[in-house]
Amino acid sequence: MPTMADVARSAGVSVATVSHVLNGTRPVLPHTRQAVLDAVDELGYTPNTLARSLVTSRTRSIGLAVSAISNPYFTEILQGVEAGALEHGYSLLIADPHDDPDHECKVVQLLHERRVDGMIVAPSADPRELVSYLGRHRVPTVFLDRVIDGVIEGVVGGAVEAPADGPQRFDQVCAENTEPTARLVTHLAGLGHRRIGLVAGLPGLSTTAERITGYRQGLTTAGLPYDDDLVVHGDSESAGAERATATLLSLAAPPTALVTANNAMTIGTLRALRDRGLSVPDDLALCCFDDFAWADLFSPRLTAIAQPSREIGAQAVRVLLERLAAPDRPARTVRLDCTFVHRTSCGCPDSGERGRPSQSSQSSQPSQPSQFEKGNVS
């Protein structure tokens, strides 16, 4: 196996120069740098990652803490993180915090002890200990998907800088949640529904709070009253959504349409409807937040809000690398647009539409009259 000394002899330079070229620790003349790189390529030299980390104080590794096993949505995000990391020559160390605050702190500490250069974390519903640990140790961190209280939230498609003073701030990358959820509600209201239920996520998550806000905004836009009985928590998982949907169906005046707030809860809701012999959309219309690979294979096909999952992951890597390059720059929150994917579970005929960016300026009125029996305003 060729060594750094072999590369130095082939390029006609010192071992120190080869080290500076490979580690980026000192500027090297362009023709000298190219000679070293040509020698590396010709000899098939593979740098010693451990030795490099000792020289640069960098391991070129990123710690990723997301609940990818228990939440399929994070699987696509993981793919985006991995692609972004590899593109920039970084490896990944992955841990699953299982959306449990205590376990979250343990896995983040383990990643930190393995000297990752920075972390990308999807925080739990109670991230206080997590934020305390990361701030205390000044770990470069990007929060993914869920924002943390105390960090200024961004705007759709852009970023907002946080104040330089005060407590440590963290970069964040997530999707827009409020307007797309409102879009689902106004779409169902446009079809004539007056009792629209929401199967919301785990309390404490910013995604849950923002989607509830969007639900309420959609009702206001449609001129419908808010009814607390129509909002239930499925705790962001299938079994919880099944129980929550059963609660809605047991109401004296049950909803005629439902919005589910993530893909796992959509599965639970469909199971609850099936167990009661109810058909979508004939007995109850359904729209869901989160699209997924097999949503187009259901009968009916699921009308959904599609998040740019892989782009969220890739963007998180870019933001983290920017933080590593400029540790003192102001923190920011980046929000990415979602897409309204219009299918048939809402009760609309199959128009062949496959998706449009979710924008409040777009009409949510159906092209044909509703086929449902409508609920009464209560």
C-alpha positions as CSV (number, residue, x, y, z in Angstrom):
1,M,0.0,0.0,0.0
2,P,1.5,3.4,-1.0
3,T,2.5,5.8,1.7
4,M,2.6,9.6,2.0
5,A,6.4,9.3,1.5
6,D,5.8,7.5,-1.8
7,V,3.5,10.3,-3.0
8,A,6.1,12.9,-2.0
9,R,8.8,11.1,-4.0
10,S,6.6,10.8,-7.0
11,A,5.6,14.4,-6.9
12,G,9.1,15.7,-6.1
13,V,8.0,17.5,-3.0
14,S,8.3,17.0,0.8
15,V,6.1,14.9,2.9
16,A,5.0,18.1,4.7
17,T,3.8,19.6,1.4
18,V,1.8,16.4,0.7
19,S,0.2,16.8,4.1
20,H,-0.7,20.4,3.5
21,V,-2.3,19.6,0.2
22,L,-4.3,16.7,1.5
23,N,-5.4,18.4,4.8
24,G,-5.8,21.9,3.5
25,T,-3.6,23.2,6.4
26,R,-1.5,25.7,4.4
27,P,-1.8,27.3,0.9
28,V,0.3,25.5,-1.8
29,L,1.2,26.7,-5.2
30,P,-1.3,25.5,-7.8
31,H,1.2,23.5,-9.9
32,T,2.6,21.9,-6.8
33,R,-0.8,21.0,-5.6
34,Q,-1.7,19.4,-8.9
35,A,1.5,17.4,-8.9
36,V,0.6,16.0,-5.5
37,L,-2.9,15.1,-6.6
38,D,-1.6,13.5,-9.8
39,A,0.7,11.4,-7.7
40,V,-2.1,10.4,-5.3
41,D,-4.2,9.3,-8.3
42,E,-1.4,7.5,-10.0
43,L,-0.3,5.5,-6.9
44,G,-3.8,4.9,-5.6
45,Y,-2.9,6.5,-2.3
46,T,-5.6,6.4,0.4
47,P,-5.2,9.0,3.2
48,N,-5.1,7.8,6.8
49,T,-8.3,9.4,8.2
50,L,-7.2,9.0,11.8
51,A,-3.9,10.7,11.1
52,R,-5.6,13.4,9.2
53,S,-8.0,14.1,12.1
54,L,-5.0,14.5,14.5
55,V,-3.5,17.1,12.1
56,T,-6.7,19.1,11.4
57,S,-8.6,18.5,14.6
58,R,-11.4,17.4,12.3
59,T,-12.8,13.9,11.7
60,R,-14.8,14.8,8.6
61,S,-17.7,13.1,10.2
62,I,-21.3,14.2,11.1
63,G,-23.5,12.8,13.8
64,L,-27.1,12.3,12.8
65,A,-29.7,11.7,15.5
66,V,-33.2,11.1,14.0
67,S,-35.9,8.5,14.8
68,A,-35.5,6.9,11.4
69,I,-36.6,3.4,12.5
70,S,-39.8,4.5,14.2
71,N,-40.7,7.2,11.7
72,P,-40.5,6.4,8.0
73,Y,-40.5,10.1,7.1
74,F,-37.0,10.4,8.5
75,T,-35.8,7.6,6.3
76,E,-36.0,9.9,3.2
77,I,-34.4,12.8,5.2
78,L,-31.6,10.4,6.2
79,Q,-31.0,9.7,2.5
80,G,-30.7,13.4,1.8
81,V,-28.3,13.9,4.7
82,E,-26.2,10.9,3.5
83,A,-26.0,12.2,-0.1
84,G,-25.1,15.7,1.1
85,A,-22.4,14.4,3.5
86,L,-20.8,12.1,0.9
87,E,-20.8,14.9,-1.7
88,H,-18.6,17.0,0.6
89,G,-16.4,14.1,1.8
90,Y,-18.0,13.5,5.2
91,S,-19.0,10.3,6.8
92,L,-22.1,9.8,9.0
93,L,-22.5,8.3,12.4
94,I,-26.2,7.6,13.0
95,A,-28.2,7.1,16.2
96,D,-31.9,6.7,16.8
97,P,-33.2,8.7,19.8
98,H,-36.6,7.1,19.5
99,D,-38.3,10.5,20.2
100,D,-37.4,9.9,23.9
101,P,-35.8,12.9,25.7
102,D,-33.6,10.7,28.0
103,H,-32.4,8.4,25.2
104,E,-31.9,11.5,23.0
105,C,-29.4,12.9,25.4
106,K,-27.5,9.6,25.7
107,V,-27.1,9.1,21.9
108,V,-26.1,12.8,21.3
109,Q,-23.4,12.5,24.1
110,L,-22.1,9.2,22.5
111,L,-21.9,10.9,19.1
112,H,-20.1,13.9,20.6
113,E,-17.6,11.6,22.4
114,R,-16.8,10.1,19.0
115,R,-15.5,13.6,18.0
116,V,-17.9,14.3,15.2
117,D,-17.3,17.7,13.7
118,G,-21.0,18.7,14.1
119,M,-24.5,17.2,14.5
120,I,-27.8,17.2,12.8
121,V,-30.6,16.4,15.3
122,A,-34.4,16.0,15.1
123,P,-35.2,17.1,18.6
124,S,-37.8,15.4,20.8
125,A,-40.9,17.0,22.3
126,D,-38.9,18.0,25.4
127,P,-35.4,19.0,24.2
128,R,-34.3,21.1,27.2
129,E,-31.5,18.7,28.3
130,L,-30.4,18.3,24.7
131,V,-30.2,22.1,24.1
132,S,-28.3,22.4,27.5
133,Y,-25.8,19.8,26.6
134,L,-25.1,21.1,23.0
135,G,-24.9,24.7,24.3
136,R,-22.6,23.8,27.2
137,H,-20.2,22.0,24.9
138,R,-20.6,24.4,22.0
139,V,-21.3,21.6,19.6
140,P,-22.0,22.9,16.0
141,T,-25.6,21.7,15.5
142,V,-28.5,22.0,13.0
143,F,-31.9,21.1,14.3
144,L,-33.9,19.2,11.7
145,D,-37.6,19.2,10.9
146,R,-38.6,20.6,14.3
147,V,-37.8,24.0,15.6
148,I,-36.9,24.9,19.2
149,D,-38.5,27.6,21.2
150,G,-36.3,30.7,21.6
151,V,-34.9,30.5,18.1
152,I,-36.4,32.9,15.6
153,E,-38.4,31.1,13.0
154,G,-37.7,31.7,9.3
155,V,-40.0,32.4,6.4
156,V,-41.0,30.2,3.5
157,G,-38.1,29.6,1.1
158,G,-35.7,31.9,3.1
159,A,-33.9,32.4,6.4
160,V,-34.0,34.8,9.3
161,E,-31.0,35.7,11.4
162,A,-31.2,35.4,15.2
163,P,-29.7,38.1,17.5
164,A,-26.0,37.8,18.2
165,D,-26.5,38.4,21.9
166,G,-28.4,36.3,24.4
167,P,-28.3,32.5,24.7
168,Q,-26.6,30.4,22.1
169,R,-28.7,30.0,19.0
170,F,-28.9,27.0,16.7
171,D,-29.3,26.7,13.0
172,Q,-32.5,24.9,11.9
173,V,-33.9,23.4,8.7
174,C,-37.5,22.4,8.3
175,A,-40.6,22.5,6.0
176,E,-43.3,25.0,6.1
177,N,-46.2,23.5,8.2
178,T,-48.8,26.1,8.8
179,E,-50.0,27.2,5.3
180,P,-50.0,23.7,3.8
181,T,-52.2,22.4,6.6
182,A,-54.5,25.3,6.1
183,R,-54.6,24.4,2.4
184,L,-55.9,20.9,3.2
185,V,-58.7,22.4,5.4
186,T,-59.8,25.0,2.9
187,H,-59.8,22.3,0.1
188,L,-62.1,20.1,2.2
189,A,-64.3,23.1,3.1
190,G,-64.5,24.0,-0.6
191,L,-66.0,20.5,-1.2
192,G,-68.8,21.4,1.3
193,H,-67.5,19.9,4.5
194,R,-68.5,21.7,7.7
195,R,-67.1,19.3,10.3
196,I,-63.5,18.7,9.6
197,G,-61.4,16.8,12.1
198,L,-57.7,16.9,12.8
199,V,-55.6,13.9,14.0
200,A,-52.7,15.9,15.4
201,G,-49.2,14.8,16.3
202,L,-47.3,14.5,19.6
203,P,-47.9,17.4,21.9
204,G,-44.7,19.5,22.5
205,L,-43.4,19.1,18.9
206,S,-43.2,22.3,16.9
207,T,-44.6,20.4,13.9
208,T,-47.7,19.5,15.9
209,A,-48.3,23.1,17.1
210,E,-47.7,24.6,13.6
211,R,-50.1,22.2,11.9
212,I,-52.8,22.8,14.6
213,T,-52.3,26.5,13.9
214,G,-52.7,25.9,10.1
215,Y,-55.8,23.9,10.8
216,R,-57.4,26.7,12.7
217,Q,-56.3,29.2,10.0
218,G,-57.9,27.1,7.4
219,L,-61.2,27.0,9.4
220,T,-61.1,30.8,9.7
221,T,-60.5,31.3,6.0
222,A,-63.4,29.0,5.2
223,G,-65.7,30.8,7.7
224,L,-66.0,27.7,9.9
225,P,-66.0,27.6,13.7
226,Y,-63.3,25.9,15.7
227,D,-64.6,22.9,17.7
228,D,-62.1,21.5,20.3
229,D,-63.8,18.1,20.1
230,L,-62.7,17.8,16.5
231,V,-58.9,18.0,17.4
232,V,-57.4,14.8,18.8
233,H,-53.8,13.8,19.3
234,G,-52.5,10.6,17.6
235,D,-49.1,11.2,19.2
236,S,-47.4,11.0,15.7
237,E,-47.7,7.2,15.5
238,S,-50.1,4.7,14.0
239,A,-51.6,3.1,17.1
240,G,-52.2,6.5,18.7
241,A,-53.9,7.7,15.5
242,E,-56.1,4.6,15.4
243,R,-57.3,5.4,19.0
244,A,-57.7,9.1,18.2
245,T,-59.8,8.4,15.1
246,A,-62.0,6.1,17.1
247,T,-62.7,9.0,19.5
248,L,-63.7,11.3,16.6
249,L,-66.0,8.7,15.1
250,S,-67.7,8.2,18.5
251,L,-68.9,11.8,18.6
252,A,-72.6,12.5,18.5
253,A,-71.8,14.6,15.4
254,P,-68.7,13.0,13.9
255,P,-66.6,14.7,11.3
256,T,-67.4,14.2,7.6
257,A,-63.7,14.8,6.7
258,L,-60.3,14.3,8.4
259,V,-56.9,15.8,8.1
260,T,-54.1,13.5,9.4
261,A,-50.9,15.3,10.5
262,N,-48.2,12.8,9.4
263,N,-47.8,9.6,7.4
264,A,-47.8,7.1,10.3
265,M,-51.0,8.6,11.7
266,T,-52.6,8.3,8.2
267,I,-52.1,4.5,8.4
268,G,-53.7,4.3,11.9
269,T,-56.6,6.4,10.7
270,L,-57.2,4.2,7.7
271,R,-57.1,1.1,9.9
272,A,-59.7,2.7,12.3
273,L,-62.0,3.5,9.4
274,R,-61.6,0.0,7.9
275,D,-62.4,-1.6,11.2
276,R,-65.7,0.3,11.3
277,G,-66.5,-0.6,7.7
278,L,-66.2,3.0,6.6
279,S,-65.1,3.9,3.1
280,V,-62.9,6.8,1.9
281,P,-64.1,9.1,0.4
282,D,-67.7,7.8,0.2
283,D,-68.3,7.8,4.0
284,L,-65.5,10.2,5.1
285,A,-63.1,12.3,3.1
286,L,-59.4,12.2,4.0
287,C,-56.4,14.5,3.4
288,C,-53.0,13.9,5.0
289,F,-49.8,15.8,5.8
290,D,-46.9,13.8,4.4
291,D,-46.8,12.0,1.1
292,F,-45.1,8.6,0.9
293,A,-44.1,6.2,-1.8
294,W,-47.2,4.0,-1.7
295,A,-49.8,6.8,-1.3
296,D,-50.5,6.7,-5.0
297,L,-51.3,2.9,-4.7
298,F,-54.1,3.2,-2.2
299,S,-57.7,3.1,-3.4
300,P,-58.6,5.9,-3.3
301,R,-55.3,7.6,-3.9
302,L,-54.3,9.8,-1.1
303,T,-54.5,13.6,-1.4
304,A,-51.5,14.8,0.6
305,I,-49.0,17.5,1.4
306,A,-45.6,16.3,0.2
307,Q,-42.6,17.6,2.2
308,P,-39.2,17.9,0.4
309,S,-37.7,15.3,2.6
310,R,-34.4,14.6,0.9
311,E,-33.8,18.3,0.2
312,I,-34.4,19.0,3.9
313,G,-31.6,16.5,4.7
314,A,-29.3,17.9,2.1
315,Q,-29.9,21.5,3.2
316,A,-29.2,20.6,6.8
317,V,-25.7,19.4,5.7
318,R,-25.1,22.5,3.8
319,V,-26.1,24.7,6.7
320,L,-23.9,22.7,9.1
321,L,-20.9,23.0,6.8
322,E,-21.5,26.7,6.6
323,R,-21.5,26.8,10.4
324,L,-18.2,24.8,10.6
325,A,-16.6,27.3,8.2
326,A,-17.9,30.4,10.0
327,P,-18.6,29.4,13.7
328,D,-19.5,33.0,14.8
329,R,-22.0,33.9,12.1
330,P,-25.7,34.5,13.2
331,A,-27.9,31.5,13.5
332,R,-30.7,31.0,11.0
333,T,-33.8,29.0,10.3
334,V,-34.4,27.8,6.8
335,R,-37.9,26.7,5.8
336,L,-38.7,24.8,2.6
337,D,-41.9,24.8,0.6
338,C,-44.2,21.8,0.5
339,T,-46.3,20.5,-2.4
340,F,-50.0,19.9,-2.5
341,V,-50.6,16.5,-4.2
342,H,-54.2,16.4,-5.4
343,R,-55.5,12.8,-5.7
344,T,-58.9,11.3,-4.9
345,S,-59.2,10.5,-1.1
346,C,-60.6,14.0,-0.7
347,G,-63.6,13.1,-2.9
348,C,-62.5,14.9,-6.0
349,P,-62.6,13.0,-9.3
350,D,-59.2,11.8,-10.6
351,S,-57.9,14.9,-12.5
352,G,-54.5,13.4,-13.2
353,E,-52.8,16.2,-11.1
354,R,-49.6,15.0,-9.5
355,G,-48.7,17.9,-7.4
356,R,-48.4,21.7,-7.1
357,P,-46.4,23.9,-4.8
358,S,-48.5,24.7,-1.7
359,Q,-49.3,28.4,-1.9
360,S,-52.1,30.3,-0.2
361,S,-52.8,32.3,-3.3
362,Q,-53.8,29.2,-5.3
363,S,-57.5,28.3,-5.3
364,S,-58.6,25.3,-3.3
365,Q,-62.1,25.1,-4.8
366,P,-63.0,21.9,-6.6
367,S,-63.8,21.8,-10.3
368,Q,-67.0,19.8,-9.7
369,P,-69.7,19.7,-7.0
370,S,-69.1,17.6,-3.9
371,Q,-70.6,14.1,-3.8
372,F,-70.8,14.0,0.1
373,E,-73.6,14.3,2.5
374,K,-72.4,17.5,4.4
375,G,-72.2,17.9,8.1
376,N,-74.0,20.8,9.9
377,V,-72.3,23.7,11.4
378,S,-72.3,23.4,15.2
